[in-house]
Amino acid sequence: MTSFWHGYADMSLVPGNEIVMSQGDGVWIRDTNGNRYLDATASLWYCNVGHGRREIAEAVARQVADLAGYSTFGFTTTPPTRELADRLVAMAPIDDAVVFMTTGGSDAIETAAKLIRRYWNAVGRPEKRIIVARELSYHGMNAWGTELGGLPSNSEGYGGPLVPHVVHVPTHDTSAVADLFERESGRIAAFVGEPVIGSGGVVPPADGYWPEIERLCRAHDVLLVADEVITGFGRVGRDFGAQHYGFTPDVMAFAKGVTSGYAPLGGILVSPRIREPFWSGQAMFRHGYTYSGHAASCAAALANLDILEREGLVARVAELDPILASGVRGLESHPVVDSTRAAGLLAAVVLSEDALEEDPGLLDAVVRAALERGIITIGLRGAYGVLQISPPFVITESEIDHMLSGLADAVAEVATERGFG
């Protein structure tokens, strides 16, 4: 029996089946029964520098010994909070940005959405309320993020919209965005999107998508928000997805890879235009979290960024990009695999829609079979049924081969057992 309520879990199935992870080293994880797994997901997309980094633990321990944390409301802050803010601004694809820190990605999106609505009110345009998001997108699980997300299963059953004035557009269709902007001219506050859609199925953008979205936003005075919670800090081979795909946002949300999950931290980078009314005394943003800019979390982030830089891990992602893409394409030869997708160290194995319609349990069965082979993947249901691949950046080419071989064997076994062989 367990007293812990797991997220995204059918709790009727969890008791007696929990897997308790206890140790990690690089791309490898061990559970309390001594089983060893290759972490093909970097936990929830976040352990970019790999597990077991003692230098991050030591940095946190030193900070906790001095001052674990202190409120950043009003006039107070801490040295690592200021240092991290300066470092993030230097990395950002937004010139002369400032940083508002939160405790994770969901809080970052909530902060971005509230700030955008507050900004338009502060500059005398309160009618600009609509925020546009993409189908299949995921933007966290707070109220704004739940509503902005383009995955209906995540917003069902809550009694109507949690937040009003949210509109969704097809994933790749810039003409639909242009039509919406024309039709609702003067009422749209912002467009928000992930450079690469993550939980919706690991969906890279169509060629030229983001530069055209930026052009439309500028033409219609719509703010552009990049949700870099997954793509930030090297996941697609540049520091941020906006750099990789050639656009400049007004607001950029970050989390996950900023600390590689060693401590909870998130935030938004904000352009000079949006900060101006709040930093000039014209308006106040009455918003913040108890642990915004928490000192120990910022110490973890600084140590994590040191590792990324010192070991050249972002460049390593770019080098491994074609290797992972080529390797994952090998799974397309299986009859229950429809296609694969890849961008940096993000990849998806898309199972056949026909097979999933015939056997809705196919995806979960493959995930279980992979786990039995010591490969941790996650089944994503946004774009049909997808096996998630997003390993730590320290993965080797031989470990990529091992990971894909295990996934291929799992797919083949389950397909044969269920009559698809």
Secondary structure, DSSP 8 states (H G I E B T S, - for coil): ------TT--TTT-TTT---EEEEEBTEEEETT--EEEETTHHHHT-TT-B--HHHHHHHHHHHHHHS----STT---HHHHHHHHHHHHH-SSTT-EEEEESSHHHHHHHHHHHHHHHHHHTT-TT--EEEEETT----SSHHHHHH-S-HHHHTTSSS-SSSSEEEE-SS-HHHHHHHHHHTTTTEEEEEE-SSB-TTT-B---TTHHHHHHHHHHHTT-EEEEE-TTTTTTTTSSSSHHHHHT---SEEEE-GGGTTTSS--EEEEE-HHHHHHHHTTS-------TTTT-HHHHHHHHHHHHHHHHTTHHHHHHHHHHHHHHHHHGGGGSTTEEEEEEETTEEEEEE-HHHHHH-TTHHHHHHHHHHHTTEE--EE-SSSSEEEE---TT--HHHHHHHHHHHHHHHHHHHHHTT--
